[in-house]
Amino acid sequence: MKKVLFAVMLCGLMNFANAQQIGIVRNAQHRITANLDPIKKNWEQMLLEDKIPAILVNFEIRSGMDNGTGKTYYMLLATNRDHSVKVARALELKNGYLSFFKGQEEPLGVVTCSGCANACSPIVFQGKWVCDGECPSADKPCTKSVTAEIKN
């Protein structure tokens, strides 16, 4: 009996570790349901390590169409106050719940697009992260960074 109980608990822990629920989709509306404080802390630390000092103030769930594959994708997107830094991570939709991908699904990692406020936003193209749009000012290029390590 102890072995069965241990196996059930282990499966439950593995399922929790495999998919951190972030939000839900109901009636074509996205809503965040998770406490994002740990994610905010981890992403701001990641930005500091990349020498991008930014405080993330806005988190939202967005969806889009991968123009290369035609598939719909979801992402958790965070921006700083002036929207010059954008950080995103792909979400997987299962049974109305949005969770972080774990494993080999594309796109992998956390993407950062930085440089300007009204352009340079993360999108998925052919299953990979890209930063869409160019900064209007030549002295502030749109830059992309992808962190393959998944911290949360």
Salt bridges, closest charged atoms under 4 A:
GLU44 OE2 - LYS40 NZ 2.56
GLU49 OE1 - LYS151 NZ 3.71
GLU60 OE2 - ARG62 NH2 3.36
GLU92 OE2 - LYS94 NZ 3.72
GLU106 OE2 - LYS128 NZ 3.36
